[in-house]
Amino acid sequence: MNVPDDLLYTESHEWIKRENNDTVRVGVTDHAQSELTDVVYVELPKMDRQANAKEPIAVVESVKAASDIYAPVKGSVVEVNKALEADPSLINREPYGQGWIFVLKIDNADELKQLKNAAAYRKQIG
């Protein structure tokens, strides 16, 4: 399973890449996309949507199931990956690249300290 060292992770299998002081890019991990199997639809969050940490913010549907995607920290959506509307399978092919889901403007960068590093996430998924 691919778990890049330069990202942060949640218990619910989202990855977080810090873009700058106040924004993070969010997607689902390689582990999550392999469990979902073939992603067929992504319900992107609405622009400017406010979300609290651990609040459902998007939905990824696969041939097996629909799964909520959670906000890793409190913030507001400032960008969504429109490419997923035409090609949701980007999540399967490039979970850490073109398969990202949204960018969040975070309210408090200290909340990022609550997330897992790569070693802790690898331990979680075994």
Secondary structure per residue as TSV (DSSP state, phi and psi in degrees):
chain	resnum	aa	ss	phi	psi
A	1	M	-	360.0	134.4
A	2	N	-	-83.8	119.6
A	3	V	-	-132.8	89.6
A	4	P	-	-59.2	137.9
A	5	D	T	-70.2	-22.0
A	6	D	T	-90.3	8.9
A	7	L	S	-112.4	165.0
A	8	L	E	-107.7	162.7
A	9	Y	E	-140.8	155.8
A	10	T	-	-111.4	164.1
A	11	E	T	-58.8	-32.2
A	12	S	T	-90.9	16.2
A	13	H	S	75.1	28.3
A	14	E	E	-93.8	147.1
A	15	W	E	-105.8	153.1
A	16	I	E	-133.8	126.5
A	17	K	E	-117.1	121.6
A	18	R	E	-72.4	122.6
A	19	E	-	-87.8	-44.9
A	20	N	S	-157.6	-161.4
A	21	N	S	-61.3	-29.8
A	22	D	S	-129.1	11.9
A	23	T	E	-133.0	148.2
A	24	V	E	-133.2	143.9
A	25	R	E	-96.6	138.8
A	26	V	E	-129.8	140.2
A	27	G	E	-151.3	-172.9
A	28	V	E	-103.2	148.2
A	29	T	-	-71.5	164.1
A	30	D	H	-57.7	-41.3
A	31	H	H	-58.8	-47.0
A	32	A	H	-63.1	-45.5
A	33	Q	H	-66.5	-31.5
A	34	S	H	-72.7	-32.6
A	35	E	H	-70.0	-37.7
A	36	L	H	-69.8	-30.3
A	37	T	-	68.0	-139.4
A	38	D	S	-70.9	110.9
A	39	V	E	-76.9	128.1
A	40	V	E	-115.5	-14.4
A	41	Y	E	-159.4	143.3
A	42	V	E	-129.3	124.0
A	43	E	E	-93.5	103.9
A	44	L	-	-74.5	151.6
A	45	P	-	-69.9	157.8
A	46	K	-	-75.5	142.8
A	47	M	T	-59.2	143.0
A	48	D	T	68.4	6.4
A	49	R	-	-64.7	132.2
A	50	Q	E	-88.0	139.5
A	51	A	E	-143.7	145.3
A	52	N	-	-89.6	159.6
A	53	A	T	-56.1	138.6
A	54	K	T	69.6	15.5
A	55	E	-	-94.0	135.8
A	56	P	E	-59.5	134.4
A	57	I	E	-131.3	-21.0
A	58	A	E	-150.4	171.6
A	59	V	E	-135.8	135.6
A	60	V	E	-115.7	124.5
A	61	E	E	-109.9	135.7
A	62	S	E	-122.8	-179.2
A	63	V	S	-66.5	-19.4
A	64	K	S	-92.4	-42.2
A	65	A	-	-165.9	168.5
A	66	A	E	-106.0	137.7
A	67	S	E	-130.2	134.0
A	68	D	E	-71.4	145.8
A	69	I	E	-110.9	132.1
A	70	Y	E	-106.7	147.4
A	71	A	-	-68.8	128.5
A	72	P	S	-73.5	-29.7
A	73	V	S	-145.2	170.9
A	74	K	S	-73.5	136.2
A	75	G	E	174.7	-167.6
A	76	S	E	-129.4	146.2
A	77	V	E	-73.8	125.1
A	78	V	E	-115.7	-10.0
A	79	E	E	-159.5	144.3
A	80	V	E	-128.2	155.2
A	81	N	-	-88.9	89.6
A	82	K	T	-62.2	-23.3
A	83	A	H	-60.3	-25.9
A	84	L	H	-69.3	-22.8
A	85	E	H	-64.8	-39.9
A	86	A	H	-85.2	-30.9
A	87	D	-	-142.1	76.1
A	88	P	T	-62.9	-20.3
A	89	S	T	-69.7	-6.1
A	90	L	H	-55.5	-31.8
A	91	I	H	-61.7	-38.8
A	92	N	H	-73.2	-42.2
A	93	R	H	-78.8	-37.8
A	94	E	-	-139.0	65.6
A	95	P	T	-59.8	-30.5
A	96	Y	T	-101.0	3.0
A	97	G	T	-119.1	-109.8
A	98	Q	T	-67.6	-9.2
A	99	G	T	-90.5	12.6
A	100	W	-	-60.5	159.7
A	101	I	-	-110.3	-48.4
A	102	F	E	-154.5	164.6
A	103	V	E	-115.9	132.9
A	104	L	E	-114.8	130.1
A	105	K	E	-85.9	114.2
A	106	I	E	-85.3	146.5
A	107	D	S	-80.0	-36.8
A	108	N	-	-144.6	108.6
A	109	A	G	-61.3	-23.5
A	110	D	G	-62.6	-24.6
A	111	E	G	-62.5	-25.3
A	112	L	G	-62.4	-23.9
A	113	K	G	-66.1	-17.2
A	114	Q	G	-81.8	-10.2
A	115	L	S	-86.0	164.3
A	116	K	B	-87.4	146.5
A	117	N	-	-84.4	176.5
A	118	A	H	-60.2	-41.7
A	119	A	H	-61.7	-44.0
A	120	A	H	-66.9	-37.5
A	121	Y	H	-69.5	-40.0
A	122	R	H	-59.0	-40.2
A	123	K	H	-64.2	-40.5
A	124	Q	H	-60.0	-44.7
A	125	I	H	-88.5	-4.2
A	126	G	-	77.4	360.0
